[in-house]
């Protein structure tokens, strides 16, 4: 996996790097909520390096290891939990994680009300 060192990647770039068609990437966004590209001023999807790494993981799980979508979702959660644990970012209790997600949604809502 050779990902150029950039801040953001357009959907066409991600499609070429990963060998996954853009419509499949958009579908995976809806299935795997952890892939969350931002929108540029011109309303194009722009993916972070973390998003691209996740797409490579999902592709490997689905195409090479033959996981189902549900199985891949579970495995991705396990992979992320392990990575977070290695970085010392794991949550001691799921309630904390849920609370932080709720706070993030509220802050996003406030940001939208203020006009980004």
FENBELDA-V966045 format. One record per helix or strand of 2 or more residues. SS is the DSSP state (h for helix, s for strand). FROM is the first residue (numbers start at 1). TO is the last residue. If there is no record, write none. Layout:
# FENBELDA-V966045
ss->SS from->FROM to->TO
ss->SS from->FROM to->TO
This chain:
# FENBELDA-V966045
ss->s from->9 to->10
ss->h from->11 to->18
ss->h from->22 to->31
ss->s from->38 to->39
ss->s from->45 to->47
ss->h from->49 to->64
ss->h from->69 to->86
ss->h from->94 to->113
